[in-house]
Amino acid sequence: MDRRFKITLAIFAVIALVLLWGEHKVHLLGALPWLILLACPLIHIFMHGGHGGHGGHRHQVEQSGKSVERRDD
């Protein structure tokens, strides 16, 4: 693509975004609390690794030739 075409396309995209923001700002900001609430299950899944990730896990740690069991509580 020509460089002038890319610059023109970028300018039109910025103008379109500014006009859309001005017209729909109230709708987007009004939905923000609901979007935060809808993000909670996703945060739970990704931060905890799904259900079952809450219990203590036992890991084998090798220490000077001996196998030592360690808990992550």
N, C-alpha and C positions, 0 to 999 in steps of 0.2 A: 504494500500500500504506500501511496505517496505521503510524504511527511505533512504537507499542507492539509490533506484529507484527514489525517489522524488528529491534527490540532483542531480543525473545524468540528470534527466529531466530538472531541473532548469538550469544546466550548458549548455545543448543543446539549451534551449530557449534563454539564454543570447547570445550565439554564433550566433544563427539565427538572433536575433534582431540587433546585431552589423553588421553582413554582409548585412542585408537588409537596414540598415541606410546608410552604406557606398555606396551602389549601387543606392539607390533611394533618397538620400538627396536632389539632385537638383530638382527632381520632387516635392517632398513634400514642400520644401521651396519656389518653384515657385508658388505653389497653395495657399500659406498662405494668400496673400492679397485678393484673391477671397473668401477664407473661412471666412475671417473677414467681407467682404461685405455681404456674405450670412447669417451671424449670426445676422445682423442688424434687419431684420424682427422678428426674434425670441426674441431678446432682447426687441424690442418694445412691442411685445405681452405679455411677462412675466413681464415687468416693469410697463406697463400701464394698464394691465388687459384687453387688447383688445380695440377696438374702443368704445367710449362713456365714457372712464375713464378720460377724460381730463377736464370735467366741474367741477364746484364747487358742492360739496355734502353737503347736510344739515343733521345735526345730532341732535338728541334730547338729551340734557344733563339735568339730574335731579339735581337741586341745591336747597337744603334746602326745599324740598317739592314742589317746583315750576318747571315746565317744561320750559326750556330755549332752544331756537333754536340757533345753532351755525353754521357758515359757514366755510368750509375749503378752503379758497382762499389764 
